[in-house]
């Protein structure tokens, strides 16, 4: 599975000033190279946790949208930088909300059409893909409607007493992981200045007001 990850980094202010004064594009090459190196170094420790491998030098299969080093400099493309920052910094929240939607169902699994027809209590859940077996039979992600999960002490005790299958509470675990800034494959965003996958209000405000101080580095992650 592949996903495009966006990493926010600060850039060298002296090099930015040199570029603004001279308009010498060689400074841009250095800024991009250093931004990419910093992004890769800051997230290297997540290897085998967030990704099994990733593109270190470019944006991989997204290179058509983010060519060359896969770096968007705020000093060069301020409006595009701000648009992408606002879009990708919300990715962890969007992923968390999708996981919360999964809590509406329990006993989730891929099932054939014949199995679904024999059990009216199981419903098909909207998903992006439907696998096909060797016989050409489609399988649908499905589950039983859940009456609702209330996050309280009683829920914690039920989890402790193993009254829930791990598969049924896993979406809640993932959602909390995402909204608290824990970097994972579904985050698709990481803020190096914050040291986590959740951008702080202060850094977001500064990056939008002074895009020339920052860069976005894109990498193709695989897990």
matplotlib code that plots the C-alpha trace (Angstrom):
import matplotlib.pyplot as plt

x = [0.0, 1.3, 0.5, 1.9, 3.3, 4.0, 6.7, 6.9, 10.4, 12.0, 14.5, 17.8, 16.9, 20.3, 20.0, 16.5, 17.8, 20.6, 18.2, 15.8, 18.7, 20.4, 17.6, 20.3, 18.5, 21.5, 20.4, 17.0, 18.7, 20.7, 17.6, 15.6, 18.4, 18.8, 15.0, 14.7, 17.7, 16.2, 12.8, 14.3, 16.6, 13.8, 11.5, 14.1, 13.3, 9.8, 11.2, 9.3, 6.8, 5.2, 6.7, 8.6, 10.3, 9.9, 11.4, 14.3, 15.1, 11.7, 8.0, 7.9, 4.7, 3.5, 6.6, 4.4, 2.7, 5.9, 8.8, 12.6, 13.3, 9.6, 10.0, 7.6, 9.4, 7.3, 9.6, 9.1, 5.4, 3.8, 0.2, 0.6, 2.7, -0.1, -2.8, -0.9, 0.0, -3.7, -4.8, -2.2, -2.1, -5.8, -5.1, -4.6, -8.0, -9.7, -8.3, -9.3, -12.9, -13.0, -11.9, -14.6, -17.2, -16.0, -17.2, -20.7, -20.2, -18.9, -17.8, -16.4, -14.9, -14.9, -17.8, -19.2, -22.6, -24.0, -23.0, -24.6, -27.8, -28.1, -27.7, -30.0, -28.3, -25.0, -24.8, -22.3, -20.1, -18.9, -15.3, -13.0, -12.4, -14.0, -11.5, -12.2, -11.2, -9.7, -13.2, -14.1, -16.4, -16.6, -16.1, -17.7, -16.5, -19.4, -20.4, -23.3, -24.6, -23.3, -25.6, -22.9, -19.7, -19.7, -16.2, -16.4, -15.1, -17.5, -16.0, -12.5, -13.6, -15.2, -12.1, -10.1, -12.5, -12.1, -15.8, -14.8, -12.9, -9.7, -10.9, -14.0, -12.1, -9.0, -10.7, -11.0, -7.3, -6.3, -8.5, -7.0, -3.5, -4.1, -5.7, -3.0, -0.2, 1.2, 2.8, 1.5, 0.9, -2.5, -1.3, 0.2, 1.6, 4.5, 5.6, 9.3, 9.1, 6.5, 8.2, 4.8, 2.1, -0.1, 0.8, 0.5, -1.5, 1.6, 3.6, 0.6, 0.1, 3.7, 4.0, 0.9, 2.1, 5.8, 5.8, 9.3, 10.6, 9.3, 9.2, 7.0, 8.8, 6.8, 7.7, 6.1, 5.5, 4.9, 3.7]
y = [0.0, 3.4, 6.9, 10.4, 11.9, 15.6, 16.8, 20.4, 21.7, 25.1, 26.4, 28.3, 31.9, 33.1, 31.1, 32.4, 36.0, 35.4, 34.1, 37.1, 39.5, 37.9, 35.8, 33.2, 29.9, 27.9, 28.9, 27.3, 24.0, 24.1, 25.0, 22.2, 19.7, 20.7, 20.7, 17.2, 16.0, 17.4, 15.9, 12.4, 12.6, 13.8, 11.0, 8.2, 6.7, 5.8, 3.1, -0.2, 1.7, 4.1, 2.8, -0.3, 1.8, 5.2, 7.4, 9.3, 11.6, 12.4, 12.0, 8.6, 7.9, 11.4, 12.9, 14.3, 16.7, 17.3, 16.9, 16.9, 16.7, 16.7, 19.9, 22.9, 26.1, 28.7, 31.4, 30.3, 29.2, 30.9, 30.4, 26.7, 26.2, 27.6, 25.6, 22.3, 23.0, 23.6, 20.5, 18.0, 19.3, 18.2, 14.7, 13.1, 14.5, 13.3, 9.8, 9.8, 10.7, 7.8, 5.4, 6.7, 5.9, 2.3, 2.1, 2.1, -1.6, -4.7, -8.2, -6.6, -8.8, -9.3, -11.6, -13.0, -12.0, -15.4, -15.1, -11.6, -12.8, -15.5, -13.1, -10.0, -8.6, -8.0, -4.9, -3.8, -0.9, 1.6, 1.0, 1.9, -1.6, -5.0, -7.9, -10.7, -14.3, -16.7, -17.8, -14.2, -13.9, -10.4, -9.9, -7.0, -5.3, -5.8, -5.8, -5.8, -2.3, -1.3, 0.4, 2.9, 3.1, 5.5, 6.4, 6.1, 4.0, 1.2, 0.9, 0.7, -2.1, -4.0, -3.8, -5.0, -7.9, -8.7, -8.2, -6.6, -8.2, -6.3, -5.7, -3.9, -1.4, -1.0, 1.9, 3.8, 3.2, 4.4, 7.5, 8.6, 7.9, 10.2, 13.1, 13.2, 13.6, 10.1, 9.7, 6.7, 5.6, 7.2, 10.5, 11.5, 14.6, 15.4, 18.7, 18.7, 21.9, 20.3, 16.9, 15.1, 14.6, 17.4, 20.9, 23.4, 26.6, 28.7, 26.9, 26.9, 30.6, 31.5, 29.2, 30.8, 34.4, 33.7, 30.9, 31.9, 30.4, 26.9, 24.1, 21.0, 17.8, 15.0, 11.3, 8.1, 5.8, 2.1, -0.3]
z = [0.0, -1.0, 0.4, -0.2, 2.9, 3.4, 5.8, 7.0, 7.6, 8.3, 5.8, 6.2, 6.4, 5.3, 2.0, 1.5, 1.9, -0.5, -3.1, -2.6, -3.0, -6.0, -7.6, -8.2, -8.7, -7.4, -3.9, -4.5, -5.4, -2.1, -0.1, -1.6, -1.0, 2.6, 3.2, 1.9, 3.9, 7.1, 6.5, 5.8, 8.8, 11.2, 10.2, 9.7, 13.1, 11.9, 9.5, 10.1, 12.3, 9.8, 6.6, 5.4, 2.7, 1.1, -1.6, -0.1, -3.1, -4.7, -4.5, -6.2, -8.0, -7.3, -9.0, -11.8, -9.2, -7.2, -9.7, -9.1, -5.4, -4.5, -2.5, -2.4, -1.2, 0.4, -0.9, -4.5, -4.5, -1.4, -2.5, -3.4, -0.3, 1.9, 0.1, 0.4, 4.1, 5.0, 3.1, 4.4, 8.0, 8.2, 6.9, 10.4, 11.5, 8.4, 8.8, 12.5, 11.6, 9.1, 11.7, 14.1, 11.4, 11.5, 15.1, 13.8, 13.0, 14.8, 13.5, 10.4, 7.7, 3.9, 3.0, -0.2, -1.6, -0.7, 2.9, 3.1, 1.6, 4.3, 7.2, 7.0, 10.1, 8.2, 6.0, 3.4, 4.6, 2.1, 1.1, -1.7, -3.1, -3.3, -3.6, -6.0, -5.4, -7.9, -9.0, -9.8, -6.8, -5.2, -1.5, 0.4, 3.6, 5.9, 9.5, 12.0, 13.0, 16.4, 18.9, 19.6, 21.6, 24.5, 25.7, 29.5, 32.3, 31.5, 28.0, 29.5, 31.8, 29.0, 26.9, 29.9, 30.4, 26.7, 26.0, 22.7, 19.8, 19.1, 15.5, 17.0, 19.1, 16.9, 15.0, 18.2, 19.1, 15.6, 15.8, 19.2, 17.9, 14.9, 16.7, 19.4, 16.9, 17.0, 13.5, 11.6, 8.0, 7.8, 9.1, 5.7, 7.4, 9.8, 11.3, 12.0, 14.0, 16.3, 16.3, 15.7, 13.1, 14.5, 13.6, 16.5, 16.1, 16.5, 13.7, 11.4, 11.9, 11.3, 8.3, 6.7, 7.5, 6.5, 4.0, 2.9, 6.1, 5.4, 2.8, 2.2, 1.4, -0.3, -0.2, -1.4, 1.6, 1.4, 4.1]

ax = plt.figure().add_subplot(projection="3d")
ax.plot(x, y, z, "-o")
ax.set_aspect("equal")
plt.show()
